[in-house]
């Protein structure tokens, strides 16, 4: 049995990327445009679905809360995030987390971000799509895509049981995640040089790191009892372990590792993973072992990073989210990539509707996206060996946050991510920022090669006391200054220049083995030198 339908935009995949794109297109194009989402699963999904991407940062949070109008849902059904928090030296400790070294903020930064439960969020998005008049074809498997080369309609074929449907569409967008059928169909997949692997699972239990110590000083140096709301990272040479709380009451656990240091044979199943945790993160292992009977699921993924030679085409097809590129879960950039690619795809489709779509404009949009991709990839390549080094990570996170908030996040949150006039007037400053980032990431890689993993002694690097970080974060949702965004970009890039000099000198001073007191002095010096 076969049916034929037509639409303006066909989106393959009804997960986070596909549903948010459909809603953004509806808000931008209005009710006149017909949008169809083809999704293999049925809604509603389980409340706590096994999908990575529970933690959001500023771009993704701004996109969901402000651009898609989901703030009330995020506030009521999900958890507020207490930033990124890193613990060091755990394998040498006796189970009291107050003895670990800690890197994070003592209080919540101004701009809110969230720990999202993907099942709850995607069910909400699915209902919002239906309420907006978007057709969602559920329980359907895409079996074919034929792309027109002569400005005609593309053809998407999908099946639901014994029923086959052919869908003629002006635009086809792949939002199918890692499966990426369009990427495979066109032969444009690109192997990433970032070869790490990851394992993740969920426990139907609440794990709170705040309960891992009764030390009053440790409890009091951060907002009381709220560390568990952070994306908590347990760091070591070549790896990190995450603990993320979910609104449904579950806890997401993951391990991300460099295979040259921690090979894939360490993580084939849950038991082997627990043995690895017992060796490298015994305190974390103990907390998980106490609730291991509540294990909900388990997944292991080799070489999770992947790229693509092309993601947008003037021939009216595109890929968004993981269907195009994916780099690394550290810093939680997945929802950022969705927000940016969805916004660029929406602009291209709007340009087509207005008769303004051109190959040069499409190429410039793709180059903008790939520039973000390459700059983000640079944060990870060759740097995992240094993940157990508190001195390195204090410098690295300071730079990476400042670079992200002062340039990309500010451009996105001000609605100027693809403004050609701004990119032209501020182009010189943006190129200087990119060059500085490349240079300092090389310094980070050189330090990472030392694989330092000094014994912990309860040190705390409080990012709340680094004024430039607080100010840059607070500025994300502030009105554009009277001098305009281009002037603000110039000032931000000048600040980054000063920051790179300070961090370079601090990093150089800590590049040899130091005594505990000298290391403490240098970390304190970093905070004070960044106060200007």
C-alpha positions as CSV (number, residue, x, y, z in Angstrom):
1,X,0.0,0.0,0.0
2,X,1.5,3.3,-1.1
3,X,0.5,6.9,-0.4
4,X,2.0,10.1,-1.9
5,X,2.2,13.4,0.0
6,X,3.8,16.8,-0.5
7,X,5.4,19.3,1.9
8,X,7.7,22.3,2.0
9,X,10.2,20.9,4.5
10,X,10.7,17.3,5.4
11,X,12.8,16.6,8.5
12,X,14.2,13.2,9.1
13,X,14.4,12.6,12.8
14,X,12.0,13.7,15.6
15,X,14.5,14.0,18.4
16,X,15.9,17.1,20.0
17,X,17.5,18.5,16.8
18,X,14.5,17.7,14.5
19,X,11.7,18.9,16.7
20,X,13.5,22.2,17.7
21,X,14.2,22.9,14.0
22,X,10.5,22.3,13.2
23,X,9.4,24.7,15.9
24,X,12.0,27.3,14.9
25,X,10.8,27.1,11.3
26,X,7.2,27.5,12.3
27,X,8.0,30.6,14.4
28,X,10.1,32.1,11.6
29,X,8.1,31.1,8.5
30,X,4.6,31.3,9.9
31,X,1.6,28.9,9.5
32,X,1.8,29.0,5.7
33,X,4.7,26.7,5.4
34,X,4.0,23.0,5.6
35,X,6.5,21.0,7.8
36,X,6.7,17.2,8.2
37,X,8.8,15.4,10.8
38,X,9.5,11.7,10.2
39,X,10.4,9.9,13.4
40,X,11.1,6.1,13.8
41,X,9.9,6.0,17.5
42,X,6.5,6.8,19.0
43,X,5.7,9.7,21.4
44,X,5.5,9.9,24.3
45,X,9.0,8.6,24.9
46,X,10.0,7.2,28.3
47,X,10.4,10.0,30.8
48,X,14.1,9.2,31.3
49,X,15.3,8.3,27.8
50,X,18.8,6.9,27.3
51,X,20.2,9.8,25.2
52,X,23.4,11.7,25.8
53,X,23.1,15.5,25.9
54,X,21.5,16.1,29.3
55,X,23.7,19.0,30.2
56,X,23.2,22.4,28.4
57,X,25.5,25.5,28.4
58,X,24.7,29.0,27.5
59,X,24.0,28.9,23.8
60,X,21.8,25.8,24.0
61,X,20.0,27.1,27.1
62,X,19.4,30.5,25.4
63,X,18.1,28.8,22.3
64,X,15.6,26.6,24.2
65,X,14.5,29.1,26.8
66,X,14.4,32.4,24.7
67,X,14.2,31.5,21.0
68,X,11.8,28.6,21.4
69,X,10.0,30.0,24.4
70,X,10.6,26.9,26.6
71,X,11.8,28.7,29.8
72,X,8.8,27.8,31.9
73,X,9.1,24.2,30.9
74,X,12.9,24.2,31.7
75,X,12.3,25.8,35.0
76,X,9.5,23.6,36.1
77,X,10.4,20.1,34.7
78,X,14.2,20.1,34.7
79,X,17.1,21.0,37.1
80,X,19.1,24.2,37.3
81,X,22.7,23.6,36.5
82,X,25.4,24.7,39.0
83,X,28.0,25.0,36.3
84,X,30.8,22.7,35.4
85,X,32.8,21.3,38.4
86,X,36.0,19.3,38.2
87,X,37.6,17.2,40.9
88,X,41.3,16.0,40.8
89,X,43.4,13.3,42.5
90,X,40.4,11.1,43.4
91,X,42.3,7.8,42.9
92,X,44.7,8.7,45.8
93,X,42.0,9.6,48.3
94,X,40.3,7.8,51.2
95,X,36.7,8.5,50.1
96,X,36.3,12.0,51.6
97,X,35.7,14.4,48.7
98,X,36.9,17.4,50.7
99,X,40.4,16.0,50.2
100,X,40.2,16.2,46.4
101,X,41.3,19.3,44.5
102,X,38.3,21.2,43.1
103,X,37.8,23.6,40.2
104,X,34.5,25.4,39.9
105,X,32.4,28.3,41.0
106,X,31.3,28.9,44.6
107,X,28.0,30.4,43.5
108,X,25.8,30.1,40.4
109,X,26.8,32.3,37.5
110,X,24.3,34.9,36.2
111,X,23.1,33.2,33.1
112,X,21.1,30.1,33.8
113,X,21.7,26.7,32.2
114,X,20.0,23.4,32.8
115,X,20.4,19.7,33.4
116,X,17.7,18.3,31.0
117,X,16.0,15.0,31.0
118,X,15.8,14.3,27.3
119,X,12.7,12.1,27.4
120,X,10.7,14.8,29.3
121,X,12.0,17.5,27.0
122,X,11.4,15.7,23.7
123,X,7.8,14.7,24.8
124,X,7.2,18.4,25.5
125,X,8.7,19.4,22.1
126,X,6.5,16.8,20.4
127,X,3.4,18.1,21.9
128,X,4.4,21.7,21.1
129,X,5.0,20.6,17.5
130,X,1.5,19.1,17.3
131,X,0.0,22.2,18.8
132,X,1.8,24.3,16.2
133,X,0.3,22.3,13.3
134,X,3.5,20.4,12.4
135,X,2.9,16.9,11.1
136,X,4.9,14.3,13.0
137,X,4.9,10.9,11.3
138,X,5.7,8.6,14.2
139,X,6.8,5.0,14.1
140,X,8.1,5.4,10.5
141,X,11.4,4.2,9.1
142,X,13.0,6.2,6.2
143,X,13.9,3.8,3.4
144,X,15.0,6.1,0.7
145,X,16.0,9.7,-0.2
146,X,16.1,10.9,-3.8
147,X,17.5,14.4,-4.2
148,X,16.5,16.4,-7.3
149,X,19.2,18.2,-9.2
150,X,17.0,20.5,-11.3
151,X,15.2,22.6,-8.8
152,X,12.4,20.0,-8.5
153,X,11.1,18.4,-5.4
154,X,13.2,15.9,-3.4
155,X,11.5,12.6,-2.6
156,X,11.6,10.9,0.8
157,X,10.3,7.3,1.2
158,X,9.3,5.9,4.6
159,X,7.3,2.9,5.8
160,X,4.9,2.4,8.7
161,X,4.1,-1.3,9.0
162,X,2.9,-2.3,5.5
163,X,2.2,1.3,4.4
164,X,4.8,3.0,2.3
165,X,4.7,6.8,1.9
166,X,6.4,8.9,-0.7
167,X,6.9,12.5,0.4
168,X,7.7,15.1,-2.2
169,X,9.4,18.1,-0.5
170,X,11.2,21.2,-1.5
171,X,13.7,20.9,1.4
172,X,15.1,17.8,3.1
173,X,16.9,18.1,6.4
174,X,18.6,15.2,8.1
175,X,18.3,15.3,11.9
176,X,18.7,11.6,12.5
177,X,21.6,11.9,14.8
178,X,24.7,9.6,14.4
179,X,22.9,7.4,11.9
180,X,23.1,10.3,9.4
181,X,21.4,8.7,6.4
182,X,21.9,11.8,4.2
183,X,25.6,11.9,5.1
184,X,25.9,8.2,4.1
185,X,23.7,8.6,1.0
186,X,25.9,11.4,-0.3
187,X,29.2,9.8,0.7
188,X,30.3,13.0,2.5
189,X,31.2,11.5,5.9
190,X,34.6,12.6,7.2
191,X,36.7,10.6,9.7
192,X,37.6,12.7,12.7
193,X,41.2,12.7,14.0
194,X,39.8,12.9,17.5
195,X,39.6,9.2,18.3
196,X,38.2,9.0,21.8
197,X,35.6,6.6,23.1
198,X,32.8,6.9,25.7
199,X,30.6,4.8,27.8
200,X,27.4,6.0,29.6
201,X,24.6,4.6,31.7
202,X,21.8,5.7,33.9
203,X,20.9,4.7,37.5
204,X,17.4,5.1,38.9
205,X,18.8,6.8,41.9
206,X,20.0,10.2,43.0
207,X,23.7,10.5,43.7
208,X,24.8,13.6,45.5
209,X,28.4,14.5,45.8
210,X,27.5,16.8,48.7
211,X,27.0,13.7,50.8
212,X,30.6,12.5,50.3
213,X,32.0,14.6,53.0
214,X,30.9,16.0,56.4
215,X,33.8,18.6,56.5
216,X,32.2,21.9,57.5
217,X,34.8,24.0,55.7
218,X,34.3,22.1,52.5
219,X,30.5,22.3,52.7
220,X,30.6,26.0,53.4
221,X,32.9,27.1,50.6
222,X,30.1,26.6,48.0
223,X,26.4,27.3,48.0
224,X,25.4,24.8,50.6
225,X,24.3,21.4,49.4
226,X,24.1,22.3,45.8
227,X,27.3,20.8,44.2
228,X,25.2,17.8,43.1
229,X,23.4,20.1,40.6
230,X,26.7,20.7,38.8
231,X,27.9,18.6,35.9
232,X,30.5,17.0,38.1
233,X,33.6,15.7,36.5
234,X,36.2,13.4,38.0
235,X,39.5,14.0,36.2
236,X,42.6,11.9,35.5
237,X,45.2,11.6,32.8
238,X,43.4,10.6,29.6
239,X,39.9,10.5,30.9
240,X,37.0,12.2,32.8
241,X,33.9,10.7,34.5
242,X,30.6,12.6,34.6
243,X,27.7,12.6,37.1
244,X,24.6,14.5,35.9
245,X,21.4,14.6,37.9
246,X,18.1,14.4,35.9
247,X,14.7,15.8,36.7
248,X,13.1,12.3,36.8
249,X,15.3,11.4,39.8
250,X,17.8,9.4,37.8
251,X,21.6,10.0,37.5
252,X,23.5,9.9,34.2
253,X,27.0,8.5,34.5
254,X,29.6,8.6,31.7
255,X,33.3,7.9,31.1
256,X,35.1,9.6,28.2
257,X,38.6,8.3,27.5
258,X,41.6,8.6,25.2
259,X,42.2,5.1,23.8
260,X,46.0,5.5,23.8
261,X,45.9,5.7,27.6
262,X,42.7,3.8,28.5
263,X,41.9,1.3,25.6
264,X,38.5,0.2,24.6
265,X,39.1,-3.2,26.2
266,X,38.5,-1.5,29.6
267,X,34.8,-0.8,28.9
268,X,33.0,-3.6,27.0
269,X,30.2,-3.9,29.6
270,X,29.0,-2.6,32.9
271,X,31.0,-5.0,35.1
272,X,34.3,-4.2,33.3
273,X,33.5,-0.5,33.5
274,X,32.9,-0.8,37.2
275,X,36.3,-2.6,37.6
276,X,37.9,0.4,35.8
277,X,36.1,2.8,38.1
278,X,37.2,0.9,41.2
279,X,40.8,1.4,40.1
280,X,40.8,5.0,38.9
281,X,37.9,6.6,40.8
282,X,37.2,4.5,43.9
283,X,35.1,7.1,45.6
284,X,32.9,7.5,42.6
285,X,32.8,3.7,42.2
286,X,31.6,3.2,45.8
287,X,28.7,5.6,45.3
288,X,27.6,3.8,42.1
289,X,28.2,0.4,43.6
290,X,25.7,1.1,46.4
291,X,22.9,1.7,43.8
292,X,24.1,-0.5,41.0
293,X,20.9,-2.7,41.2
294,X,19.1,0.4,39.8
295,X,21.0,0.2,36.5
296,X,18.6,1.2,33.7
297,X,20.8,0.9,30.6
298,X,24.3,0.9,29.3
299,X,26.0,1.9,26.0
300,X,29.6,2.0,24.8
301,X,30.6,4.0,21.7
302,X,34.0,3.9,20.0
303,X,35.3,6.9,18.0
304,X,32.3,9.0,18.8
305,X,33.7,12.1,17.0
306,X,32.8,12.4,13.3
307,X,32.7,15.1,10.7
308,X,31.3,15.8,7.3
309,X,32.6,17.5,4.2
310,X,29.4,19.4,3.6
311,X,26.3,20.1,5.8
312,X,24.3,22.7,3.8
313,X,23.5,22.8,0.1
314,X,22.0,25.4,-2.2
315,X,20.3,22.4,-3.7
316,X,17.9,22.6,-0.7
317,X,19.2,19.9,1.7
318,X,20.9,20.2,5.0
319,X,22.1,18.3,8.1
320,X,21.7,19.5,11.6
321,X,23.0,18.3,15.0
322,X,24.8,15.0,15.2
323,X,23.6,14.1,11.7
324,X,26.3,16.4,10.5
325,X,29.2,16.7,13.0
326,X,29.9,15.7,16.6
327,X,33.2,16.4,18.5
328,X,33.2,15.7,22.2
329,X,30.9,15.8,25.3
330,X,33.3,17.8,27.4
331,X,31.9,21.3,27.9
332,X,28.5,19.9,26.8
333,X,28.5,21.6,23.3
334,X,25.9,19.2,21.7
335,X,22.9,21.5,22.2
336,X,25.0,24.5,21.0
337,X,25.7,22.8,17.7
338,X,22.0,22.1,17.3
339,X,21.1,25.7,18.1
340,X,23.6,27.1,15.7
341,X,23.0,24.7,12.8
342,X,19.2,24.9,13.2
343,X,19.4,28.7,13.1
344,X,21.5,28.7,10.0
345,X,19.2,26.1,8.3
346,X,16.2,28.3,9.2
347,X,17.9,31.3,7.6
348,X,18.7,29.4,4.4
349,X,15.1,28.1,4.1
350,X,13.7,31.6,4.7
351,X,16.1,33.0,2.1
352,X,14.8,30.3,-0.4
353,X,11.2,31.3,0.3
354,X,12.1,34.9,-0.4
355,X,14.0,34.1,-3.6
356,X,17.4,35.0,-2.1
357,X,19.0,31.6,-1.8
358,X,22.3,31.4,-3.6
359,X,25.3,29.1,-3.7
360,X,27.7,31.8,-2.3
361,X,25.5,32.6,0.6
362,X,25.0,28.9,1.4
363,X,28.8,28.4,1.2
364,X,29.5,31.3,3.6
365,X,26.9,29.9,6.1
366,X,28.6,26.5,5.9
367,X,32.1,28.0,6.4
368,X,30.8,29.9,9.4
369,X,29.5,26.6,10.9
370,X,32.7,24.8,10.1
371,X,34.7,27.6,11.7
372,X,32.8,27.0,14.9
373,X,33.4,23.2,14.4
374,X,37.2,23.6,13.9
375,X,37.6,26.0,16.8
376,X,35.7,23.6,19.1
377,X,37.7,20.6,17.9
378,X,40.9,22.5,18.8
379,X,39.8,22.4,22.5
380,X,40.2,18.6,22.6
381,X,42.8,17.4,20.2
382,X,45.8,16.1,22.1
383,X,44.6,17.5,25.4
384,X,43.1,14.5,27.2
385,X,46.5,13.4,28.7
386,X,46.5,16.7,30.7
387,X,43.0,16.2,32.2
388,X,44.4,15.2,35.6
389,X,46.5,18.4,35.9
390,X,44.8,21.0,38.1
391,X,47.2,23.8,37.1
392,X,46.6,23.2,33.4
393,X,42.9,22.8,33.7
394,X,42.6,26.0,35.8
395,X,44.2,27.9,32.9
396,X,42.4,26.0,30.2
397,X,38.9,26.3,31.5
398,X,39.5,30.0,32.2
399,X,40.5,30.6,28.6
400,X,37.9,28.3,27.1
401,X,35.0,29.9,29.0
402,X,36.2,33.4,28.2
403,X,36.7,32.7,24.5
404,X,33.3,31.0,24.3
405,X,31.3,33.7,26.2
406,X,33.1,36.7,24.7
407,X,32.8,35.7,21.1
408,X,30.5,32.9,19.9
409,X,28.0,32.9,22.7
410,X,27.7,36.7,22.6
411,X,27.2,36.6,18.8
412,X,24.5,34.0,19.1
413,X,22.6,35.4,22.1
414,X,22.6,38.8,20.4
415,X,21.0,37.4,17.3
416,X,24.0,38.2,15.1
417,X,25.6,34.8,14.5
418,X,25.3,35.1,10.7
419,X,24.9,38.9,10.3
420,X,27.1,39.6,7.2
421,X,27.5,43.3,8.1
422,X,28.8,42.5,11.6
423,X,31.0,39.7,10.3
424,X,32.5,42.2,7.9
425,X,33.1,45.1,10.4
426,X,34.3,42.8,13.2
427,X,36.0,40.3,10.9
428,X,39.5,41.4,11.8
429,X,38.9,41.1,15.5
430,X,37.3,37.7,15.1
431,X,40.2,36.4,13.1
432,X,42.6,37.6,15.8
433,X,40.6,35.8,18.4
434,X,40.7,32.6,16.4
435,X,44.5,32.9,16.0
436,X,44.9,33.5,19.7
437,X,42.8,30.4,20.5
438,X,44.9,28.3,18.2
439,X,48.1,29.5,19.8
440,X,47.1,28.9,23.4
441,X,45.5,25.5,22.6
442,X,49.0,24.5,21.3
443,X,50.4,25.6,24.7
444,X,47.8,23.5,26.4
445,X,48.7,20.5,24.3
446,X,52.4,20.9,25.1
447,X,51.6,21.0,28.8
448,X,49.1,18.1,28.5
449,X,51.9,15.9,27.1
450,X,53.5,15.9,30.5
451,X,50.6,14.0,31.9
452,X,50.9,15.6,35.4
453,X,48.7,14.2,38.1
454,X,49.9,15.6,41.3
455,X,48.5,14.3,44.7
456,X,45.4,16.3,45.8
457,X,45.4,18.3,48.9
458,X,42.0,19.9,49.1
459,X,42.8,23.0,47.0
460,X,39.9,25.0,45.6
461,X,40.1,27.2,42.5
462,X,37.0,29.4,42.8
463,X,36.1,30.6,39.3
464,X,33.5,32.9,40.9
465,X,36.5,35.1,42.0
466,X,37.8,35.5,38.5
467,X,36.0,38.8,37.5
468,X,36.4,38.5,33.8
469,X,34.5,35.2,33.8
470,X,31.6,36.6,35.9
471,X,31.4,39.7,33.8
472,X,31.5,37.9,30.4
473,X,28.8,35.5,31.5
474,X,26.5,38.3,32.8
475,X,26.9,40.2,29.6
476,X,25.4,37.4,27.5
477,X,21.8,38.5,28.0
478,X,22.5,42.3,28.4
479,X,21.4,44.8,25.7
480,X,24.0,45.7,23.1
481,X,26.2,48.6,24.3
482,X,25.8,52.0,22.8
483,X,28.9,51.6,20.7
484,X,27.3,48.6,18.9
485,X,28.2,44.9,18.8
486,X,31.2,45.4,16.6
487,X,32.8,47.7,19.2
488,X,32.0,45.2,21.9
489,X,33.7,42.4,19.9
490,X,36.8,44.6,19.5
491,X,36.9,45.2,23.3
492,X,36.3,41.5,24.0
493,X,39.1,40.4,21.7
494,X,41.5,43.0,23.3
495,X,40.6,41.4,26.7
496,X,41.3,38.0,25.3
497,X,44.8,39.2,24.2
498,X,45.6,40.3,27.8
499,X,44.1,37.1,29.1
500,X,46.3,34.9,26.8
501,X,49.4,36.7,28.1
502,X,48.5,36.1,31.7
503,X,47.6,32.5,31.2
504,X,50.7,31.8,29.1
505,X,53.0,33.1,31.8
506,X,51.1,31.2,34.6
507,X,51.1,28.0,32.5
508,X,54.8,28.4,31.8
509,X,55.6,28.9,35.5
510,X,53.7,25.7,36.4
511,X,55.2,23.5,33.6
512,X,57.7,21.9,36.0
513,X,57.1,19.9,39.1
514,X,56.3,22.2,42.0
515,X,55.8,22.0,45.6
516,X,52.3,22.3,47.0
517,X,52.8,25.8,48.4
518,X,54.3,27.2,45.1
519,X,51.4,25.6,43.1
520,X,48.9,27.2,45.5
521,X,50.6,30.6,45.1
522,X,50.5,30.4,41.3
523,X,46.8,29.4,41.3
524,X,46.1,32.3,43.6
525,X,48.2,34.6,41.4
526,X,46.1,33.6,38.4
527,X,42.9,34.8,40.2
528,X,44.4,38.1,41.2
529,X,46.0,38.9,37.9
530,X,42.7,38.3,36.1
531,X,40.9,40.7,38.4
532,X,41.8,43.8,36.3
